[in-house]
Amino acid sequence: GGGRLLEKNVVHATAAEALTMAADSANPGEGGALSNIDFRAYYFDGCGGFYPHIINMLSAALIREKFNVDKPIAVGYSLLGGNKNVVEKELAVSRALTIIARNRGMRMVHVLDDPVTYGISADIKKIGGSEGGGGGTFTTWHILEPER
């Protein structure tokens, strides 16, 4: 596995630059390199531990004109730094994601509330990567589903 990514699959831009459409009327319909792709899954790397960046990235990805609310979307993210304020950080991101989902006619489900349903081992840990429990990376996944 591994190897170099093809240049056509790599975009050097912020999430907002890559995923959103142009706001000016001079270039209607033009947007970032990924703005016309209806992704079914996103993973946001918040290893700096600064959760507002994660909220900005998921907002850019999920608050778009071209967005199919009839299919579920997986959204995952990580926060580096172990246990320090991780509950508050996760809560802030989850609340933002819930608001976005609601505004799009969807609902948010926390995958680790019922991991077996999503094909994940029931003994999965949210914080890993560090022996002895003193740090590591916090990772979680949500599913946005059509409101029923």
FENGIFEN-V105681 format. One record per helix or strand of 2 or more residues. SS is the DSSP state (a for helix, b for strand). FROM is the first residue (numbers start at 0). TO is the last residue. If there is no record, write none. Layout:
# FENGIFEN-V105681
ss: {SS:SS}
from: {FROM:FROM}
to: {TO:TO}
This chain:
# FENGIFEN-V105681
ss: {a:a:a:b:a:b:a:b:a:a:b:a:b}
from: {6:14:24:40:50:72:85:105:110:114:126:130:136}
to: {8:18:26:45:61:79:102:109:112:117:127:132:145}
